[in-house]
Amino acid sequence: MAKKKIVDQIEEFVEGKILIENLEDIVGERFGRYSKYIIQDRALPDVRDGLKPVQRRILYSMYKQGMFSDKPYKKCARIVGDVIGKYHPHGDTSVYDAMVRLSQPWKIRNLLVDMHGNNGSIDGDSAAAMRYTEARMSKAAEFLLSDIDKRTVMYIPNFDDEEYEPTVLPSRYPNLLVNGATGISAGYATEIPPHNPREVINAVVKRIDDPEMTVEDLIKVMRGPDFPTGGIVQGREQIINAYRTGRGRIVIKSVTEIEGASIIVTEIPYEVNKAVLVRKIDDIRIKKQIDGIKEVRDESDRDGLRIVIDVKKGFDPQSILNFLHKKTNLTKSYNYNMVSINNKRPMLLGVIKMIDAYILHQKEVVTNRSNYELRKASKRLHIVEGIMRLMDILDEVVALIRASKGKSDAKSKLIKKYKFTEEQSEAIVTLQLYRLSNTDITELKNESDALNSKIDYLKGILSNEVELEKVIKDELKEIIKKLPTKRLTVIEEEIEKIVVAEEELIAEEQLVVGITCAGYVKASSPRSYKSTK
Protein backbone atom coordinates (compact mmCIF):
# COMPACT_ATOMS: atom_id res chain seq x y z
CA MET A 1 0.00 0.00 0.00
CA ALA A 2 2.83 2.36 0.98
CA LYS A 3 4.70 1.46 -2.23
CA LYS A 4 1.63 2.30 -4.39
CA LYS A 5 1.26 5.62 -2.58
CA ILE A 6 4.90 6.53 -3.34
CA VAL A 7 4.44 5.56 -7.04
CA ASP A 8 1.31 7.72 -7.23
CA GLN A 9 3.17 10.67 -5.71
CA ILE A 10 6.02 10.28 -8.22
CA GLU A 11 3.57 10.16 -11.16
CA GLU A 12 1.71 13.18 -9.84
CA PHE A 13 5.03 15.08 -9.48
CA VAL A 14 6.13 14.16 -13.04
CA GLU A 15 2.77 15.16 -14.53
CA GLY A 16 2.94 18.46 -12.67
CA LYS A 17 6.48 19.27 -13.89
CA ILE A 18 6.38 18.15 -17.52
CA LEU A 19 4.87 20.73 -19.86
CA ILE A 20 3.10 19.46 -22.96
CA GLU A 21 3.22 22.43 -25.32
CA ASN A 22 4.17 23.28 -28.88
CA LEU A 23 7.95 23.89 -29.12
CA GLU A 24 7.40 26.92 -31.38
CA ASP A 25 5.12 28.52 -28.77
CA ILE A 26 7.59 27.91 -25.95
CA VAL A 27 10.61 29.25 -27.88
CA GLY A 28 8.62 32.19 -29.22
CA GLU A 29 7.32 33.18 -25.79
CA ARG A 30 10.70 32.82 -24.06
CA PHE A 31 12.62 34.63 -26.80
CA GLY A 32 9.98 37.36 -26.82
CA ARG A 33 10.52 37.97 -23.09
CA TYR A 34 14.31 37.95 -23.57
CA SER A 35 14.06 40.38 -26.50
CA LYS A 36 11.83 42.74 -24.51
CA TYR A 37 14.40 42.76 -21.71
CA ILE A 38 17.46 43.51 -23.84
CA ILE A 39 15.60 46.14 -25.87
CA GLN A 40 14.14 48.02 -22.90
CA ASP A 41 16.67 47.31 -20.16
CA ARG A 42 20.07 46.78 -21.68
CA ALA A 43 21.13 47.90 -25.16
CA LEU A 44 19.14 51.03 -26.04
CA PRO A 45 19.32 54.46 -24.34
CA ASP A 46 16.33 56.34 -22.91
CA VAL A 47 15.42 59.40 -24.98
CA ARG A 48 15.05 61.50 -21.80
CA ASP A 49 18.48 61.12 -20.18
CA GLY A 50 20.41 59.40 -23.01
CA LEU A 51 21.61 56.58 -20.75
CA LYS A 52 21.39 52.80 -20.87
CA PRO A 53 20.38 51.12 -17.58
CA VAL A 54 23.95 50.06 -16.69
CA GLN A 55 25.25 53.62 -17.24
CA ARG A 56 22.42 55.10 -15.16
CA ARG A 57 23.10 52.65 -12.35
CA ILE A 58 26.84 53.41 -12.35
CA LEU A 59 26.21 57.16 -12.03
CA TYR A 60 23.49 56.70 -9.40
CA SER A 61 25.74 54.41 -7.35
CA MET A 62 28.54 57.02 -7.46
CA TYR A 63 26.03 59.71 -6.44
CA LYS A 64 24.83 57.64 -3.46
CA GLN A 65 28.44 57.05 -2.38
CA GLY A 66 29.17 60.80 -2.58
CA MET A 67 31.81 60.52 -5.34
CA PHE A 68 31.34 64.07 -6.66
CA SER A 69 33.76 65.94 -8.90
CA ASP A 70 35.28 67.86 -5.96
CA LYS A 71 35.74 64.78 -3.75
CA PRO A 72 38.70 62.32 -3.71
CA TYR A 73 38.88 59.47 -6.24
CA LYS A 74 37.72 56.01 -5.07
CA LYS A 75 38.72 52.57 -6.33
CA CYS A 76 36.72 51.42 -9.38
CA ALA A 77 36.39 47.93 -7.84
CA ARG A 78 34.42 49.51 -4.99
CA ILE A 79 32.03 51.24 -7.40
CA VAL A 80 31.57 48.14 -9.58
CA GLY A 81 30.90 45.99 -6.48
CA ASP A 82 28.24 48.43 -5.27
CA VAL A 83 26.55 48.52 -8.70
CA ILE A 84 26.46 44.71 -8.98
CA GLY A 85 25.35 44.19 -5.38
CA LYS A 86 22.54 46.76 -5.38
CA TYR A 87 21.31 47.50 -8.90
CA HIS A 88 22.80 45.49 -11.78
CA PRO A 89 23.18 41.71 -11.14
CA HIS A 90 25.45 40.99 -14.13
CA GLY A 91 29.15 40.34 -14.69
CA ASP A 92 31.68 42.74 -13.22
CA THR A 93 33.51 43.01 -16.57
CA SER A 94 30.44 44.39 -18.37
CA VAL A 95 29.88 47.01 -15.64
CA TYR A 96 33.56 48.05 -15.58
CA ASP A 97 33.74 48.24 -19.40
CA ALA A 98 30.68 50.51 -19.44
CA MET A 99 32.29 52.69 -16.76
CA VAL A 100 35.60 52.88 -18.65
CA ARG A 101 33.82 53.99 -21.84
CA LEU A 102 32.17 56.87 -19.96
CA SER A 103 35.69 58.09 -19.07
CA GLN A 104 37.35 57.89 -22.52
CA PRO A 105 37.76 61.32 -24.19
CA TRP A 106 37.99 59.80 -27.69
CA LYS A 107 34.61 58.06 -27.23
CA ILE A 108 32.51 60.50 -25.15
CA ARG A 109 31.97 64.17 -26.06
CA ASN A 110 31.34 65.27 -22.44
CA LEU A 111 32.96 62.81 -20.04
CA LEU A 112 30.62 61.46 -17.35
CA VAL A 113 33.27 59.60 -15.32
CA ASP A 114 36.56 61.17 -14.25
CA MET A 115 38.98 58.23 -14.10
CA HIS A 116 42.42 58.20 -12.52
CA GLY A 117 44.82 55.65 -14.03
CA ASN A 118 45.07 53.71 -17.29
CA ASN A 119 41.64 53.80 -18.94
CA GLY A 120 42.72 52.45 -22.34
CA SER A 121 43.76 54.31 -25.47
CA ILE A 122 42.64 55.23 -28.97
CA ASP A 123 44.90 52.36 -30.16
CA GLY A 124 42.45 49.85 -28.67
CA ASP A 125 44.49 49.08 -25.55
CA SER A 126 42.30 47.86 -22.70
CA ALA A 127 42.10 49.69 -19.37
CA ALA A 128 43.98 48.52 -16.29
CA ALA A 129 42.12 46.14 -13.96
CA MET A 130 39.54 47.83 -11.75
CA ARG A 131 41.59 47.13 -8.62
CA TYR A 132 44.24 49.58 -9.94
CA THR A 133 42.09 52.43 -11.31
CA GLU A 134 40.15 55.08 -9.41
CA ALA A 135 37.20 57.23 -10.41
CA ARG A 136 34.65 59.87 -9.46
CA MET A 137 31.81 61.67 -11.22
CA SER A 138 32.59 64.46 -13.66
CA LYS A 139 30.93 67.89 -13.50
CA ALA A 140 28.77 66.95 -16.50
CA ALA A 141 27.50 63.84 -14.67
CA GLU A 142 26.51 65.97 -11.67
CA PHE A 143 24.19 67.97 -13.95
CA LEU A 144 22.48 64.72 -14.99
CA LEU A 145 21.79 63.93 -11.32
CA SER A 146 21.08 67.41 -9.94
CA ASP A 147 17.75 67.69 -8.04
CA ILE A 148 17.27 63.90 -7.96
CA ASP A 149 16.84 64.21 -4.15
CA LYS A 150 13.78 66.45 -4.66
CA ARG A 151 11.43 63.72 -5.92
CA THR A 152 11.88 64.84 -9.51
CA VAL A 153 11.90 61.32 -11.04
CA MET A 154 10.18 58.01 -10.37
CA TYR A 155 11.90 55.27 -8.36
CA ILE A 156 11.31 51.52 -8.54
CA PRO A 157 12.49 48.63 -6.32
CA ASN A 158 15.76 46.99 -7.36
CA PHE A 159 16.12 43.29 -8.28
CA ASP A 160 15.88 42.05 -4.67
CA ASP A 161 13.43 44.70 -3.38
CA GLU A 162 15.93 45.97 -0.80
CA GLU A 163 16.87 49.26 -2.50
CA TYR A 164 15.23 51.80 -4.76
CA GLU A 165 16.68 53.03 -8.05
CA PRO A 166 15.56 55.79 -10.46
CA THR A 167 13.89 54.82 -13.74
CA VAL A 168 15.48 57.89 -15.37
CA LEU A 169 17.80 60.72 -14.27
CA PRO A 170 16.68 64.39 -14.15
CA SER A 171 19.26 65.12 -16.90
CA ARG A 172 19.52 68.91 -16.76
CA TYR A 173 20.97 69.01 -20.29
CA PRO A 174 20.08 66.85 -23.39
CA ASN A 175 22.66 64.10 -22.84
CA LEU A 176 21.44 61.80 -25.65
CA LEU A 177 22.26 64.36 -28.35
CA VAL A 178 25.39 65.66 -26.60
CA ASN A 179 27.09 62.29 -26.03
CA GLY A 180 25.29 60.14 -28.59
CA ALA A 181 24.85 56.38 -28.21
CA THR A 182 25.64 53.10 -29.89
CA GLY A 183 24.12 49.68 -29.21
CA ILE A 184 22.76 46.47 -30.68
CA SER A 185 19.76 44.55 -29.33
CA ALA A 186 17.29 42.02 -30.75
CA GLY A 187 15.85 43.43 -33.97
CA TYR A 188 17.05 46.95 -33.18
CA ALA A 189 20.32 48.82 -33.29
CA THR A 190 21.12 52.43 -32.51
CA GLU A 191 23.79 54.82 -33.79
CA ILE A 192 23.42 58.40 -32.54
CA PRO A 193 26.45 60.70 -33.03
CA PRO A 194 27.60 63.19 -30.38
CA HIS A 195 26.88 66.91 -30.88
CA ASN A 196 28.18 70.20 -29.52
CA PRO A 197 26.65 70.97 -26.07
CA ARG A 198 26.20 74.69 -26.77
CA GLU A 199 24.46 74.03 -30.10
CA VAL A 200 22.17 71.33 -28.64
CA ILE A 201 21.12 73.51 -25.69
CA ASN A 202 20.51 76.48 -28.03
CA ALA A 203 18.39 74.18 -30.22
CA VAL A 204 16.28 73.17 -27.20
CA VAL A 205 15.82 76.83 -26.20
CA LYS A 206 14.86 77.72 -29.80
CA ARG A 207 12.33 74.87 -29.88
CA ILE A 208 10.71 76.10 -26.65
CA ASP A 209 10.46 79.62 -28.12
CA ASP A 210 9.26 78.39 -31.53
CA PRO A 211 7.03 75.28 -31.47
CA GLU A 212 6.77 75.53 -35.29
CA MET A 213 10.55 75.17 -35.79
CA THR A 214 11.53 73.11 -38.86
CA VAL A 215 14.65 71.04 -39.54
CA GLU A 216 15.94 73.88 -41.78
CA ASP A 217 15.65 76.25 -38.79
CA LEU A 218 17.27 73.66 -36.53
CA ILE A 219 20.41 73.20 -38.64
CA LYS A 220 21.15 76.93 -38.43
CA VAL A 221 21.64 76.44 -34.68
CA MET A 222 22.77 72.80 -34.48
CA ARG A 223 25.07 72.49 -37.47
CA GLY A 224 25.83 68.78 -37.31
CA PRO A 225 27.73 66.17 -35.32
CA ASP A 226 30.65 67.22 -33.14
CA PHE A 227 32.86 64.20 -32.58
CA PRO A 228 35.33 64.06 -29.65
CA THR A 229 38.07 63.07 -32.14
CA GLY A 230 37.38 66.11 -34.36
CA GLY A 231 37.69 65.46 -38.09
CA ILE A 232 35.77 66.92 -41.03
CA VAL A 233 32.13 65.95 -41.64
CA GLN A 234 30.87 66.28 -45.21
CA GLY A 235 27.29 66.31 -46.46
CA ARG A 236 24.95 69.03 -45.18
CA GLU A 237 21.95 67.64 -47.08
CA GLN A 238 22.58 64.22 -45.56
CA ILE A 239 22.68 65.79 -42.06
CA ILE A 240 19.33 67.53 -42.71
CA ASN A 241 17.82 64.23 -43.87
CA ALA A 242 19.13 62.43 -40.75
CA TYR A 243 17.73 65.20 -38.51
CA ARG A 244 14.34 64.83 -40.20
CA THR A 245 14.01 61.02 -40.37
CA GLY A 246 16.51 59.61 -37.87
CA ARG A 247 18.46 57.86 -40.64
CA GLY A 248 21.20 59.18 -42.92
CA ARG A 249 24.77 58.77 -44.07
CA ILE A 250 27.60 61.26 -43.70
CA VAL A 251 31.31 61.08 -44.47
CA ILE A 252 34.01 61.78 -41.85
CA LYS A 253 37.48 62.72 -43.14
CA SER A 254 40.76 62.93 -41.27
CA VAL A 255 42.41 66.33 -40.82
CA THR A 256 45.65 66.22 -42.81
CA GLU A 257 48.29 68.59 -44.10
CA ILE A 258 51.27 68.22 -46.43
CA GLU A 259 54.63 69.44 -45.12
CA GLY A 260 57.33 69.14 -47.79
CA ALA A 261 57.48 65.46 -48.72
CA SER A 262 55.45 64.28 -45.72
CA ILE A 263 51.73 63.82 -45.06
CA ILE A 264 50.77 64.73 -41.47
CA VAL A 265 47.51 63.35 -39.98
CA THR A 266 46.36 65.22 -36.83
CA GLU A 267 42.72 64.07 -36.46
CA ILE A 268 41.10 60.76 -37.49
CA PRO A 269 37.42 59.76 -37.86
CA TYR A 270 35.31 58.81 -34.84
CA GLU A 271 35.56 55.17 -33.65
CA VAL A 272 38.65 54.49 -35.82
CA ASN A 273 41.44 52.55 -34.09
CA LYS A 274 44.67 54.52 -34.65
CA ALA A 275 47.02 51.53 -34.37
CA VAL A 276 44.97 49.54 -36.91
CA LEU A 277 44.94 52.54 -39.28
CA VAL A 278 48.74 52.94 -39.09
CA ARG A 279 49.19 49.19 -39.64
CA LYS A 280 46.89 49.28 -42.69
CA ILE A 281 48.88 52.15 -44.26
CA ASP A 282 52.14 50.28 -43.57
CA ASP A 283 50.69 47.12 -45.18
CA ILE A 284 49.97 49.15 -48.33
CA ARG A 285 53.63 50.25 -48.32
CA ILE A 286 54.99 46.72 -47.73
CA LYS A 287 52.73 45.06 -50.32
CA LYS A 288 53.48 47.88 -52.78
CA GLN A 289 49.78 48.46 -53.52
CA ILE A 290 51.07 51.94 -54.27
CA ASP A 291 54.62 53.13 -54.89
CA GLY A 292 55.83 56.25 -53.19
CA ILE A 293 55.36 55.61 -49.45
CA LYS A 294 58.78 55.66 -47.85
CA GLU A 295 57.84 55.25 -44.16
CA VAL A 296 54.84 55.48 -41.79
CA ARG A 297 55.39 56.69 -38.21
CA ASP A 298 53.06 57.20 -35.26
CA GLU A 299 54.39 60.27 -33.45
CA SER A 300 51.37 60.75 -31.16
CA ASP A 301 52.14 61.93 -27.62
CA ARG A 302 50.44 63.68 -24.73
CA ASP A 303 50.08 66.82 -26.88
CA GLY A 304 47.85 65.07 -29.41
CA LEU A 305 47.55 62.68 -32.31
CA ARG A 306 50.15 62.79 -35.10
CA ILE A 307 50.72 60.22 -37.87
CA VAL A 308 53.55 60.99 -40.34
CA ILE A 309 53.67 59.40 -43.81
CA ASP A 310 56.98 60.10 -45.60
CA VAL A 311 56.72 60.19 -49.42
CA LYS A 312 59.52 59.15 -51.76
CA LYS A 313 61.15 61.73 -54.02
CA GLY A 314 59.39 62.14 -57.36
CA PHE A 315 55.89 61.24 -56.08
CA ASP A 316 53.02 63.66 -55.55
CA PRO A 317 52.01 63.58 -51.82
CA GLN A 318 48.46 64.76 -52.66
CA SER A 319 47.87 61.82 -55.03
CA ILE A 320 49.13 59.36 -52.38
CA LEU A 321 46.88 61.02 -49.78
CA ASN A 322 43.88 60.66 -52.12
CA PHE A 323 44.69 56.96 -52.54
CA LEU A 324 44.89 56.48 -48.75
CA HIS A 325 41.58 58.32 -48.25
CA LYS A 326 40.01 55.84 -50.67
CA LYS A 327 41.63 52.64 -49.39
CA THR A 328 41.87 53.19 -45.61
CA ASN A 329 39.83 54.63 -42.72
CA LEU A 330 41.38 58.08 -43.19
CA THR A 331 37.89 58.64 -44.65
CA LYS A 332 34.95 56.75 -43.17
CA SER A 333 31.19 56.88 -43.62
CA TYR A 334 28.91 57.16 -40.58
CA ASN A 335 25.31 55.95 -40.66
CA TYR A 336 22.71 57.62 -38.45
CA ASN A 337 20.16 55.24 -36.89
CA MET A 338 18.61 57.24 -34.07
CA VAL A 339 16.66 54.59 -32.15
CA SER A 340 15.93 55.18 -28.46
CA ILE A 341 13.40 54.16 -25.80
CA ASN A 342 10.46 56.56 -25.79
CA ASN A 343 7.45 55.78 -23.56
CA LYS A 344 8.94 52.30 -22.89
CA ARG A 345 9.07 51.52 -26.62
CA PRO A 346 11.99 51.54 -29.08
CA MET A 347 11.35 54.28 -31.64
CA LEU A 348 13.24 55.79 -34.58
CA LEU A 349 13.06 59.54 -33.95
CA GLY A 350 14.17 62.63 -35.80
CA VAL A 351 16.07 65.27 -33.82
CA ILE A 352 13.05 67.58 -33.31
CA LYS A 353 11.01 64.71 -31.79
CA MET A 354 13.96 63.85 -29.54
CA ILE A 355 14.14 67.49 -28.40
CA ASP A 356 10.36 67.51 -27.77
CA ALA A 357 10.66 64.35 -25.62
CA TYR A 358 13.48 66.00 -23.65
CA ILE A 359 11.49 69.24 -23.12
CA LEU A 360 8.50 67.22 -21.85
CA HIS A 361 10.80 65.40 -19.42
CA GLN A 362 12.22 68.71 -18.16
CA LYS A 363 8.72 70.08 -17.60
CA GLU A 364 7.96 67.05 -15.41
CA VAL A 365 11.27 67.42 -13.55
CA VAL A 366 10.85 71.15 -12.84
CA THR A 367 7.16 70.67 -11.89
CA ASN A 368 8.02 67.86 -9.46
CA ARG A 369 10.90 69.89 -8.00
CA SER A 370 8.70 72.97 -7.59
CA ASN A 371 6.01 70.91 -5.84
CA TYR A 372 8.62 69.47 -3.48
CA GLU A 373 10.11 72.90 -2.69
CA LEU A 374 6.60 74.40 -2.28
CA ARG A 375 5.64 71.74 0.27
CA LYS A 376 8.91 72.26 2.12
CA ALA A 377 8.62 76.09 2.12
CA SER A 378 4.95 75.99 3.20
CA LYS A 379 5.79 73.63 6.05
CA ARG A 380 8.64 75.87 7.21
CA LEU A 381 6.48 79.03 6.92
CA HIS A 382 3.83 77.36 9.07
CA ILE A 383 6.46 76.69 11.78
CA VAL A 384 7.89 80.23 11.54
CA GLU A 385 4.42 81.78 11.90
CA GLY A 386 3.80 79.63 14.99
CA ILE A 387 7.07 80.72 16.63
CA MET A 388 6.38 84.39 15.79
CA ARG A 389 2.92 84.08 17.43
CA LEU A 390 4.61 82.46 20.42
CA MET A 391 6.57 85.70 21.06
CA ASP A 392 3.36 87.60 21.88
CA ILE A 393 2.44 85.13 24.64
CA LEU A 394 5.91 83.94 25.60
CA ASP A 395 5.57 84.20 29.42
CA GLU A 396 2.25 82.32 29.48
CA VAL A 397 3.61 79.56 27.23
CA VAL A 398 6.75 79.14 29.39
CA ALA A 399 4.54 78.90 32.49
CA LEU A 400 2.29 76.35 30.74
CA ILE A 401 5.26 74.19 29.70
CA ARG A 402 6.76 74.33 33.24
CA ALA A 403 3.44 73.19 34.69
CA SER A 404 3.13 70.29 32.23
CA LYS A 405 3.91 66.66 33.04
CA GLY A 406 6.02 66.06 29.94
CA LYS A 407 6.48 66.82 26.25
CA SER A 408 3.23 65.24 25.03
CA ASP A 409 1.23 66.92 27.81
CA ALA A 410 2.77 70.32 26.95
CA LYS A 411 1.93 69.82 23.27
CA SER A 412 -1.69 68.89 23.93
CA LYS A 413 -2.15 71.94 26.22
CA LEU A 414 -0.65 74.28 23.58
CA ILE A 415 -3.00 72.88 20.95
CA LYS A 416 -6.04 73.08 23.23
CA LYS A 417 -5.44 76.50 24.85
CA TYR A 418 -3.70 78.55 22.12
CA LYS A 419 -4.89 76.70 18.98
CA PHE A 420 -1.36 75.87 17.77
CA THR A 421 -1.19 73.00 15.26
CA GLU A 422 0.57 69.71 15.92
CA GLU A 423 3.63 70.81 13.86
CA GLN A 424 3.81 74.23 15.55
CA SER A 425 3.50 72.82 19.07
CA GLU A 426 6.25 70.26 18.30
CA ALA A 427 8.54 73.08 17.15
CA ILE A 428 7.74 75.18 20.25
CA VAL A 429 8.46 72.46 22.83
CA THR A 430 11.76 71.56 21.12
CA LEU A 431 12.83 75.22 20.72
CA GLN A 432 16.14 76.16 22.35
CA LEU A 433 15.98 79.09 24.78
CA TYR A 434 18.73 81.13 23.06
CA ARG A 435 16.49 81.34 19.95
CA LEU A 436 14.10 83.64 21.87
CA SER A 437 16.38 86.70 21.65
CA ASN A 438 15.34 89.88 19.78
CA THR A 439 17.90 89.18 17.05
CA ASP A 440 16.27 85.86 16.22
CA ILE A 441 12.82 87.49 16.08
CA THR A 442 14.15 89.80 13.36
CA GLU A 443 15.63 86.82 11.55
CA LEU A 444 12.28 85.01 11.75
CA LYS A 445 10.49 87.99 10.18
CA ASN A 446 13.08 88.12 7.37
CA GLU A 447 12.76 84.36 6.89
CA SER A 448 8.96 84.68 6.77
CA ASP A 449 9.18 87.35 4.05
CA ALA A 450 11.66 85.24 2.06
CA LEU A 451 9.46 82.14 2.36
CA ASN A 452 6.36 84.05 1.22
CA SER A 453 8.27 85.34 -1.83
CA LYS A 454 9.53 81.84 -2.63
CA ILE A 455 6.03 80.35 -2.31
CA ASP A 456 4.59 83.00 -4.68
CA TYR A 457 7.41 82.27 -7.16
CA LEU A 458 6.86 78.49 -7.03
CA LYS A 459 3.08 78.87 -7.39
CA GLY A 460 3.74 81.05 -10.44
CA ILE A 461 5.84 78.25 -12.03
CA LEU A 462 3.19 75.62 -11.27
CA SER A 463 0.28 77.66 -12.59
CA ASN A 464 1.89 79.27 -15.64
CA GLU A 465 3.37 77.30 -18.57
CA VAL A 466 5.36 80.34 -19.77
CA GLU A 467 7.05 80.70 -16.37
CA LEU A 468 7.81 76.97 -16.34
CA GLU A 469 9.46 77.18 -19.78
CA LYS A 470 11.41 80.29 -18.72
CA VAL A 471 12.90 78.38 -15.75
CA ILE A 472 13.96 75.52 -18.06
CA LYS A 473 15.57 77.95 -20.54
CA ASP A 474 17.41 79.92 -17.83
CA GLU A 475 18.83 76.76 -16.26
CA LEU A 476 19.95 75.39 -19.65
CA LYS A 477 21.72 78.68 -20.47
CA GLU A 478 23.46 78.53 -17.08
CA ILE A 479 24.74 75.02 -17.85
CA ILE A 480 26.30 76.22 -21.15
CA LYS A 481 28.72 78.35 -19.10
CA LYS A 482 29.83 75.32 -17.08
CA LEU A 483 30.33 72.73 -19.84
CA PRO A 484 33.19 72.70 -22.40
CA THR A 485 31.54 73.83 -25.63
CA LYS A 486 34.30 74.44 -28.21
CA ARG A 487 33.39 72.82 -31.56
CA LEU A 488 35.88 70.11 -32.54
CA THR A 489 34.48 68.92 -35.89
CA VAL A 490 34.40 71.01 -39.08
CA ILE A 491 31.21 70.79 -41.19
CA GLU A 492 31.50 70.96 -45.00
CA GLU A 493 28.59 71.33 -47.43
CA GLU A 494 29.32 68.63 -50.01
CA ILE A 495 30.74 65.11 -49.91
CA GLU A 496 34.01 65.40 -51.84
CA LYS A 497 34.49 62.77 -54.51
CA ILE A 498 38.02 61.38 -54.27
CA VAL A 499 39.53 60.65 -57.68
CA VAL A 500 42.78 58.71 -57.90
CA ALA A 501 44.63 59.06 -61.23
CA GLU A 502 46.82 55.94 -61.48
CA GLU A 503 49.38 57.63 -63.71
CA GLU A 504 50.09 60.12 -60.91
CA LEU A 505 51.04 57.23 -58.60
CA ILE A 506 53.83 56.08 -60.93
CA ALA A 507 57.20 57.72 -60.46
CA GLU A 508 58.68 59.54 -63.49
CA GLU A 509 61.93 57.87 -64.57
CA GLN A 510 63.93 57.05 -67.73
CA LEU A 511 63.79 53.45 -68.98
CA VAL A 512 65.39 51.47 -71.78
CA VAL A 513 62.93 49.04 -73.39
CA GLY A 514 64.33 46.11 -75.32
CA ILE A 515 62.38 43.76 -77.63
CA THR A 516 63.88 40.41 -78.70
CA CYS A 517 63.33 38.58 -81.96
CA ALA A 518 61.17 36.06 -80.07
CA GLY A 519 58.88 38.87 -78.94
CA TYR A 520 59.99 39.22 -75.32
CA VAL A 521 59.90 42.74 -73.85
CA LYS A 522 62.19 43.90 -71.05
CA ALA A 523 62.40 47.32 -69.35
CA SER A 524 65.48 48.34 -67.40
CA SER A 525 67.10 51.48 -66.12
CA PRO A 526 69.79 53.18 -68.30
CA ARG A 527 72.40 52.30 -65.65
CA SER A 528 71.44 48.62 -65.68
CA TYR A 529 71.42 48.63 -69.50
CA LYS A 530 74.90 50.15 -69.72
CA SER A 531 76.35 47.71 -67.17
CA THR A 532 75.42 44.67 -69.34
CA LYS A 533 77.38 43.76 -72.48
Disulfide bonds with the S-S distance in Angstrom:
none
